[in-house]
Every structure is written in C-alpha cells, then in structure tokens.
Amino acid sequence: MKLLILNGPNLNLLGKREPEIYGQLNFEDYLEELKSIYSVIDIAYYQSNVEGEIINQLHQVGFSEVDGIVLNAGGYTHTSVAIADAIAAIKTPVVEVHISNIYAREEFRHNSLTGKNCIGVITGFGLFGYNLAIESLINYCK
C-alpha cells in the first residue's frame, strides 16, 4: 500500500508556529514516527504553501500512483473551491485532517469546502489525526 500525506500552507512551520494550538513537534520528525509505526506502508510526503502546487500534486497521484491521500489543506480548506474540485476529480480516496478542532476556532474555520469531497474528515486530535487518517485509509482500501 502506498499513501501520500499532502500538507498545505504554513504546515512547514509546525513546531514553531502557535505551539499552543499545533504543538511543538515539527512534521518531519512526526513523519519519521509514522513511517516507523506503519513500516509496511510506503508513505510519501509533500508540502506546499502554494494552492496550484497542491492541485498539481492531487492530479499527479490521484489516478493510480497512490492508494490513498491524507490531506491537510490548512487555510485552503476554508477558501479553495479549486482544491475541492481537484479532490472531486480524482479517483484516489482522500481523508481530510486538521490538527486543531476547526469547530472550536474562529467561525470562518467551521466551514470546509474540501471536506465534502473526501471520504472523511478528522479534526482536533493533534498530530495523531494523521494516524487516524492512515488507519481510516487502510480500512477503506481493504
């Protein structure tokens, strides 16, 4: 099984950015933990602060390169019709992840444009949400 974790804007700043919300661990270190826990799964990783690059990545892998995608689109979750359309256009199942509970934050964060095109949304469990998303994809792809 091969999965892609696709992170959007500002997630390259994990461990530095608002640690009271997002924690103190950077994503690269957490990714190594995930790869260790799920050693039988090939986990690829891509992060971009650019909306078009996220869309290009979805298009590139969304038809046959991976079995599932874990997507944290960051702030684009609430604003990007284009990313939502890209998810709808591909065949690969996508699980949306949010480190913080988007429903406990500012009201504009309560709406996910991208989530309706995903097989599920995980929000508020910190970085452990990525584990939950991987488990969800493992079960979905059986």
C-alpha atoms as a printed R data frame, in Angstrom:
    type eleno elety resid chain resno       x      y       z
1   ATOM     1    CA   MET     A     1   0.000  0.000   0.000
2   ATOM     2    CA   LYS     A     2   1.211  3.487  -0.853
3   ATOM     3    CA   LEU     A     3  -0.140  6.683   0.704
4   ATOM     4    CA   LEU     A     4   0.592 10.358   0.219
5   ATOM     5    CA   ILE     A     5   0.462 12.857   3.052
6   ATOM     6    CA   LEU     A     6  -0.196 16.229   1.462
7   ATOM     7    CA   ASN     A     7   0.174 19.269   3.688
8   ATOM     8    CA   GLY     A     8  -0.780 22.785   2.744
9   ATOM     9    CA   PRO     A     9   0.232 26.286   3.750
10  ATOM    10    CA   ASN     A    10   2.101 27.055   6.948
11  ATOM    11    CA   LEU     A    11   2.370 23.400   7.961
12  ATOM    12    CA   ASN     A    12   6.086 23.642   7.237
13  ATOM    13    CA   LEU     A    13   6.155 25.786  10.404
14  ATOM    14    CA   LEU     A    14   4.872 23.077  12.759
15  ATOM    15    CA   GLY     A    15   6.847 23.124  15.982
16  ATOM    16    CA   LYS     A    16   7.425 26.873  15.625
17  ATOM    17    CA   ARG     A    17   4.015 28.286  14.734
18  ATOM    18    CA   GLU     A    18   1.494 28.733  17.540
19  ATOM    19    CA   PRO     A    19   2.683 25.722  19.572
20  ATOM    20    CA   GLU     A    20  -0.276 26.124  21.941
21  ATOM    21    CA   ILE     A    21  -2.532 25.166  19.010
22  ATOM    22    CA   TYR     A    22  -0.319 22.992  16.811
23  ATOM    23    CA   GLY     A    23   2.185 21.505  19.272
24  ATOM    24    CA   GLN     A    24   5.962 21.666  19.450
25  ATOM    25    CA   LEU     A    25   6.921 18.816  17.124
26  ATOM    26    CA   ASN     A    26   7.904 19.567  13.534
27  ATOM    27    CA   PHE     A    27   6.220 17.479  10.872
28  ATOM    28    CA   GLU     A    28   9.386 15.889   9.510
29  ATOM    29    CA   ASP     A    29  10.078 14.296  12.914
30  ATOM    30    CA   TYR     A    30   6.474 13.156  13.192
31  ATOM    31    CA   LEU     A    31   6.636 11.725   9.679
32  ATOM    32    CA   GLU     A    32   9.539  9.518  10.763
33  ATOM    33    CA   GLU     A    33   7.365  8.248  13.638
34  ATOM    34    CA   LEU     A    34   4.541  7.494  11.215
35  ATOM    35    CA   LYS     A    35   6.881  5.636   8.871
36  ATOM    36    CA   SER     A    36   8.136  3.599  11.807
37  ATOM    37    CA   ILE     A    37   4.635  2.751  13.040
38  ATOM    38    CA   TYR     A    38   3.364  1.944   9.528
39  ATOM    39    CA   SER     A    39   6.544  0.356   8.198
40  ATOM    40    CA   VAL     A    40   4.651 -1.915   5.781
41  ATOM    41    CA   ILE     A    41   3.124  1.134   4.061
42  ATOM    42    CA   ASP     A    42   5.030  3.313   1.635
43  ATOM    43    CA   ILE     A    43   4.309  6.838   2.882
44  ATOM    44    CA   ALA     A    44   5.225  9.698   0.555
45  ATOM    45    CA   TYR     A    45   5.114 13.307   1.734
46  ATOM    46    CA   TYR     A    46   4.597 16.621   0.006
47  ATOM    47    CA   GLN     A    47   4.092 20.094   1.471
48  ATOM    48    CA   SER     A    48   3.424 23.351  -0.313
49  ATOM    49    CA   ASN     A    49   2.300 26.837   0.581
50  ATOM    50    CA   VAL     A    50   1.048 27.274  -2.997
51  ATOM    51    CA   GLU     A    51  -2.522 26.327  -3.917
52  ATOM    52    CA   GLY     A    52  -1.689 25.377  -7.514
53  ATOM    53    CA   GLU     A    53   1.116 23.051  -6.418
54  ATOM    54    CA   ILE     A    54  -1.305 21.216  -4.108
55  ATOM    55    CA   ILE     A    55  -3.742 20.836  -7.000
56  ATOM    56    CA   ASN     A    56  -0.958 19.608  -9.300
57  ATOM    57    CA   GLN     A    57   0.061 17.032  -6.704
58  ATOM    58    CA   LEU     A    58  -3.527 15.785  -6.370
59  ATOM    59    CA   HIS     A    59  -3.778 15.482 -10.159
60  ATOM    60    CA   GLN     A    60  -0.424 13.719 -10.406
61  ATOM    61    CA   VAL     A    61  -1.094 10.990  -7.837
62  ATOM    62    CA   GLY     A    62  -4.876 10.876  -7.843
63  ATOM    63    CA   PHE     A    63  -5.475  8.276 -10.512
64  ATOM    64    CA   SER     A    64  -3.012  5.480  -9.871
65  ATOM    65    CA   GLU     A    65   0.199  6.448  -8.086
66  ATOM    66    CA   VAL     A    66  -1.113  6.045  -4.528
67  ATOM    67    CA   ASP     A    67  -3.873  4.102  -2.804
68  ATOM    68    CA   GLY     A    68  -4.937  6.984  -0.581
69  ATOM    69    CA   ILE     A    69  -4.212 10.589   0.321
70  ATOM    70    CA   VAL     A    70  -4.121 12.225   3.739
71  ATOM    71    CA   LEU     A    71  -4.753 15.919   3.122
72  ATOM    72    CA   ASN     A    72  -4.299 18.818   5.499
73  ATOM    73    CA   ALA     A    73  -5.038 21.753   3.232
74  ATOM    74    CA   GLY     A    74  -4.526 24.244   6.064
75  ATOM    75    CA   GLY     A    75  -6.285 27.548   5.444
76  ATOM    76    CA   TYR     A    76  -7.178 26.472   1.895
77  ATOM    77    CA   THR     A    77  -9.719 24.116   3.479
78  ATOM    78    CA   HIS     A    78 -11.986 27.091   4.046
79  ATOM    79    CA   THR     A    79 -11.341 29.010   0.829
80  ATOM    80    CA   SER     A    80 -10.327 26.786  -2.078
81  ATOM    81    CA   VAL     A    81 -13.023 25.718  -4.477
82  ATOM    82    CA   ALA     A    82 -10.176 24.688  -6.801
83  ATOM    83    CA   ILE     A    83  -8.718 22.167  -4.326
84  ATOM    84    CA   ALA     A    84 -12.228 20.870  -3.607
85  ATOM    85    CA   ASP     A    85 -12.753 20.398  -7.351
86  ATOM    86    CA   ALA     A    86  -9.396 18.605  -7.687
87  ATOM    87    CA   ILE     A    87 -10.375 16.151  -4.943
88  ATOM    88    CA   ALA     A    88 -13.709 15.519  -6.666
89  ATOM    89    CA   ALA     A    89 -11.947 14.932  -9.993
90  ATOM    90    CA   ILE     A    90  -9.567 12.203  -8.842
91  ATOM    91    CA   LYS     A    91 -10.270  8.550  -8.109
92  ATOM    92    CA   THR     A    92  -7.988  8.104  -5.099
93  ATOM    93    CA   PRO     A    93  -9.749  8.346  -1.716
94  ATOM    94    CA   VAL     A    94  -8.822 11.385   0.376
95  ATOM    95    CA   VAL     A    95  -9.103 11.825   4.145
96  ATOM    96    CA   GLU     A    96  -9.018 15.413   5.367
97  ATOM    97    CA   VAL     A    97  -7.080 16.084   8.585
98  ATOM    98    CA   HIS     A    98  -6.908 19.102  10.866
99  ATOM    99    CA   ILE     A    99  -4.555 19.251  13.821
100 ATOM   100    CA   SER     A   100  -6.774 21.659  15.738
101 ATOM   101    CA   ASN     A   101 -10.517 21.326  16.192
102 ATOM   102    CA   ILE     A   102 -11.739 23.648  13.453
103 ATOM   103    CA   TYR     A   103 -15.142 23.888  15.165
104 ATOM   104    CA   ALA     A   104 -13.573 25.278  18.347
105 ATOM   105    CA   ARG     A   105 -11.829 28.088  16.478
106 ATOM   106    CA   GLU     A   106 -12.887 31.188  14.559
107 ATOM   107    CA   GLU     A   107 -16.223 30.858  12.819
108 ATOM   108    CA   PHE     A   108 -14.758 31.088   9.299
109 ATOM   109    CA   ARG     A   109 -12.848 27.862  10.048
110 ATOM   110    CA   HIS     A   110 -16.065 25.945  10.752
111 ATOM   111    CA   ASN     A   111 -16.723 25.503   7.022
112 ATOM   112    CA   SER     A   112 -14.683 23.046   4.989
113 ATOM   113    CA   LEU     A   113 -15.052 23.422   1.231
114 ATOM   114    CA   THR     A   114 -12.769 20.443   0.651
115 ATOM   115    CA   GLY     A   115 -14.259 18.013   3.186
116 ATOM   116    CA   LYS     A   116 -17.404 17.265   1.193
117 ATOM   117    CA   ASN     A   117 -15.286 15.588  -1.485
118 ATOM   118    CA   CYS     A   118 -13.292 13.478   0.976
119 ATOM   119    CA   ILE     A   119 -14.264 10.083   2.369
120 ATOM   120    CA   GLY     A   120 -13.982 11.549   5.875
121 ATOM   121    CA   VAL     A   121 -12.705 14.419   7.994
122 ATOM   122    CA   ILE     A   122 -10.634 14.132  11.176
123 ATOM   123    CA   THR     A   123 -10.282 17.242  13.296
124 ATOM   124    CA   GLY     A   124  -8.942 18.151  16.696
125 ATOM   125    CA   PHE     A   125  -6.700 15.222  17.655
126 ATOM   126    CA   GLY     A   126  -3.380 16.958  17.121
127 ATOM   127    CA   LEU     A   127  -0.817 15.173  15.004
128 ATOM   128    CA   PHE     A   128  -2.451 11.868  15.999
129 ATOM   129    CA   GLY     A   129  -5.109 12.778  13.426
130 ATOM   130    CA   TYR     A   130  -2.644 11.632  10.757
131 ATOM   131    CA   ASN     A   131  -2.534  8.177  12.400
132 ATOM   132    CA   LEU     A   132  -6.333  8.108  12.417
133 ATOM   133    CA   ALA     A   133  -6.419  9.084   8.747
134 ATOM   134    CA   ILE     A   134  -3.941  6.349   7.823
135 ATOM   135    CA   GLU     A   135  -5.966  3.772   9.768
136 ATOM   136    CA   SER     A   136  -9.099  5.003   8.001
137 ATOM   137    CA   LEU     A   137  -7.497  4.583   4.591
138 ATOM   138    CA   ILE     A   138  -6.184  1.124   5.472
139 ATOM   139    CA   ASN     A   139  -9.721  0.036   6.373
140 ATOM   140    CA   TYR     A   140 -11.318  1.837   3.417
141 ATOM   141    CA   CYS     A   141  -8.954  0.267   0.893
142 ATOM   142    CA   LYS     A   142  -9.480 -3.330   2.095
